[in-house]
Amino acid sequence: MARPLRVEYEGAIYHATIRGNDRRNIFLDDRDRQRFLDRLADCVEAHDIRLYMFCLMSNHVHLMLETPAGNLSDFMHRLQTAYSVYFNRRHQRSGHLFQGRFGARVVRGDTYILRLSRYIHLNPVATRAARKLPVRERVDMLRKYRWSSYRSYIGRAARLGFVDYAPMLAMTSAETKAKRPGAYRKFVEAGIAETDRDLERIMKASPLAIGSEKFVEWVRGMHDKLSGRSQRPEDVTLRRRATKLRPQRVIEIVCSQLGADIEEVQQRRRGSLLRPIMAKMLCRYSALTQRQAGEFLNLSTGAAVSIQLKNLTAAVSSKRKIRKQLSEVEAAIRKAIDQAATDKACHVMM
């Protein structure tokens, strides 16, 4: 299996897969599946991953995610290790649960990303047994399948706090946000009757990348160029180098958006989400560790910050108002990042 590579850029989107050793099942019941999702949520938060979707099958898992910090290997290692320890302990077994290293293809281009999302979400009805069923039954099966992000994408289940839905839904042809889940549902379910043979061909052609022929060839060239090096291989990322904001700038933006000052944020208040939101933004957009973020927030340890972030994840899952507030804060920060990148480019040109 091809290894992901690391170069100096950040922000790649990946199709990552985890498979059971010798194709054995990695989930024996729903308790296992729920534990995997719990660990996935924890690891997404700890490693600042943007998870766009997931699909759990009996012996493998599909993830589509973005790595702003260029840390795919660390994230996947932590996820696999945490779940393996749980699974072996619960089922009184030993040895390797997963088939070696995870698989990872870097993806580029909105068209390919959207088509890949359909492929991932259609996995439950792409089995040999499911393919023998009438299309209507397969549609019904897909809409009822609990162990993927599809139901929450189309409004059949509550949205999950650790999944970022907006970017994928924005790629649909819907005219308004309210119509996007329906447009996405039609797009995905159209793939039940007519398989995307072209995407299957592209996926079979390269274990490294999904995208245009030129892009796939570029990734192959990068892989060949770096595969002989002695240093640890890491994550290929193909977007421009991420621009990080100074912590003071992030604090300024968050305080402005929340209508608070830093003193209020630093105070311990029961039920307040000021500190969790600030901690998340500092880790994500200033590249601080949880412990470093804690120093700005009067929290003495990284563990204390981790608790704050878990509280925020729970709130985002259940409260629409918090999701909107968080989205507005991130939009303001990203606008500042884009402006900083533009200013930097203008300075270089001068």
N, C-alpha and C positions, 0 to 999 in steps of 0.2 A: 504493500500500500504506500502510495506516495506521501512523503512528509510535507507539511507546510513549511514554508521558508520564512525567514525574517530578513527584511531589509529595513531601511531607515524611515519608512513612511508609516502612517497610522490611519485607521478608519476603514479597513476592508470589510466587505460583506462576504460571509461564508455559508456554504451548505455543508454542515458538519453531520457526520453519521457515527453512531456507536453500534457495534454488532456483538452478539453473544458468541463466545468461544465455541467453535465447531457448530455454529448456527443454533446453539441451544437457546432456550428461552431465558430471558433476563427478567421477565415478570411472570410470577406464578399466580398472582391474584391482584385484585384492585388495591389491596393494602400496599403491595409493592409499587404499583403505579403511582399511588398518591405520595408515597415516601420519595420516589424519584422526583416528582414535581416539587415537593418541598425543598429537596436539596438543590434542584435547578434554580428555584427562586432565590435561595440563599447565595448561591454562587454567582448568579446574575448581579445581585446587589454588591457582593464583596469585590467583584472584578470589574464593575462598571461596564457590563455588557449590555448592548441593546438587542434584546431577543425579539425577533419579529414573528416567529411562529415555531411550533413544535408538533410532532406526531409520534406517539408511542405505539409501537407494534409489539408482538409477543417476543420477538428475538432481536429487535433493533429499534433505533430511535433516529428521527430526523430533526435537525434544528436549522433554522436560518437566523443568523445573528450578525451583528456588527461589533467590531473591537476597536473602540476609540483609543484605547491605550496600547493596542498591538500586543495583546496578551492571551491569544487563543490557547496556546499550549498550557499555560498555567491554569486557565479556567477549566479546560477539559480534564486536565489531570486531577484537579480538586473534585470535580463533579463525579468522575469515574471512581476515584478512590473512596469518597464518602459513601456512594451507593454500594460499592462492592463490599465494604466493611459491614454495612447494614445487612445486605442480602446473605452473605456467608454466615453471619451470626444468627440471623433469624431462621435460616433453613439448615443450619448445622452442617455446613459444607466448607470445603477449603479449595484453594487453587484459583486460577484465573477465571473470572466471570466474563470478561470482555475479550474480543478477538484482537489482542495486541493494541496498537495505537489507533486512535480514532481516525476516521477519514475526513478530509476537508478539501473542498473545491472553492476557490475564490470566484465570486460572481460579479459581473459588471454589465450595466445597461438595464434601464428600467424594464424593457420588454422581456429580457431574459429573467430578471428577478420576479416579475409578475407570473410568468409562465412556470418558473420553478416553484413558486408558492402554490400554484394549482397542483403540480406534481406531488408536492409534500402532503397537501391536505387530502389528496385522492388516494393515498396509500391504503386506508382501510377497505376501500372497495376495488382495489387493484389486485387482490389475491386471486388465485386460480378458482377457488370456490365462489367468490363474489362475482367474478366475470361471467359465470354461468347463469346468473340471475337476470331478470328483465331490468331494463334501465330504471323504471319507476321504483323497484325494490331497492336497487343500489342507491338511488337518491335518498330514499327513506333511511337506509342503513347509515349513510354518510351523515345525515342531519342528526342522527341519534348517537353517533359515536362520541363517547365522553372523553377520550384520552388524546385529543388533539386540540389545537386552538381554533379549529374551524367553527364550532358552534358559537363561540364568543365573538368571532368575526362577523357572523351573519345575524347576531341578535337573538340566538336561541339559548344563550347562557350568559351569565354576567361576565363582564370583561375581567381579566386577570391583571393584577397590579404589576406583575413582572414581565408582561408582554407589551410591546410598543405597536399598536395597531395603525396609528395615523399614517405613517409613510406608505404602507402597502395599499391602504384604502384610497389614498390620494392618487394612486396610479390608475384607478378605474376611470371609466368614461362618465361617471355620474356628475351632474351639474351642481349638486349641493352635497354638503356633508351628510345630511339626513338620508340621501339616496345611495350613499356609497356602500353600505353593507349589502343592500339588495343587488347592486350592480356586481359586487364581488361574488355574491352567491351565484348569480347567473353565469358569470365567467367561469367559475370553478366547476359548476355542475354540467356545463356544456362539454367539459372534458370527459365526462362519463361515457357519452355516446360516441365521441370522436377523440381517439388518443392523439396526443401531440407527438407524432413520430419524429418530427424534426428535432424537438428537444431531446428525445431519447437518443437520437443519433449523436447529438452534440455531447451528451453526457457520457456516452460510450467511447467517444473519440479521445477524451482526455480525462485522467484522474486528478488533474490539477486545477482546471478552470472551466467555467461556463460563460460563454459570451461569443462575440464575433470571432471569425477565423483569425483575424489579425491580433486580437486580444489573446486568444488561446495560444497562438504562436509566440507572443511576447512572454507570456508566463512560462511556457516551456523553455524558452531561451534563458530566462532568469533562473529557472530551476537547474538547467544544465550547467550554467555558469557558476552557481554557488554550491552545487551538490558535492563538489570535491573539497570544499573547505573544511577545516578541522573544527571550527567553532560550532556551537550548538545551533541546529536549524530552528528557525522560528517562523513567525507569521508573515507571509507576503501580504502587503497592503498596497492598494493601487490608487488611492485618492491622494490628494495633495497632503503634505504634512499638516497635521492638525495644529491650529493656533490656540494656545492656552492663554487664558486671562490671568492677570495677577490676582491673588486671593482678595486683596483690598477692592479690586474692581468688581469681582463677583459679589462680594459682600454689599457693595454700594448698590448694585443692580437689584439684588434680592430684597434688600431693605426697602428700596423704592417701590418695587412691585407689591410688597406685602404691607406697605404703609407702616413700617416699624423702624426703629433704630437698633444699632448693634447691641446696646445695653439691654433692650427688651429681648432680643434673640438669645443673649447669653443667660438670661434668667431661667430658672427651673420653674415651669408652670404646668400643672397637671392638665393633660389633654391638649396642650399647645403643640402645633406642628411647625412652629417657627424654626426651632433648632434642627429638626430632621430635614426640613427643606434646605436650609442653609448647608448642612453637612453634605447632602447629596450633590448640591451644586458645586461645592468646593472640591469634592472628590472627582466629579465628572469633568468640570471645566477649568480647574486649576491643577489637576493631576496630583492632588494631595493624597497621602495615605489617610486612613481613617484616624490614626493617631494624630497626624499633623492637623487635620480638620478639627479635631477635638481641642487643640490648643487655642484655636480662635473662638471656641464656643464654651469655654470653661468646663470642658469635659476632660478628665484626667487620663483616660485610656481609650485605645481604639475599640475595645469591647463595648464601652459605653456608647460610642458613636454607632457601632453595629446595632445595638438595641434601638437607638433612635431611628435608624434606617428601616429596621423591621417594622416599627410602629407606623412609619410612613407608608410602607408597602401595603400593610393591612388597611390603612385608611384609604389609599388610592383604590383598592379593590372594591370598597363598599360605599364610597362617597363620591358622587359625581362632581360636587362642588370642588373637592380637593383635586380631582383630576384636571379640572379646568384651570384651577389656580396654578397648579404645577406646570401645565402646558404653557400658560402665559409667562411664567417666570423663565422657562427654558427658551421661549421664543425671543424674549428680550435679551437673554444672554447670547444666543446664537446671532442675533442682529449685531451685537457688539463685537462678536468674534469676526463676522464677515467684514465689518468696518475696519477692524484691526488688520485683517489680512489685506484689504484693499490699500490701507495706508502704508503698509509695509511694502507692497508691490510698487506703489507710486514712489516711495523713497528710494527703492533699488533702481528704478528707471531713471531717477534724477541723477 
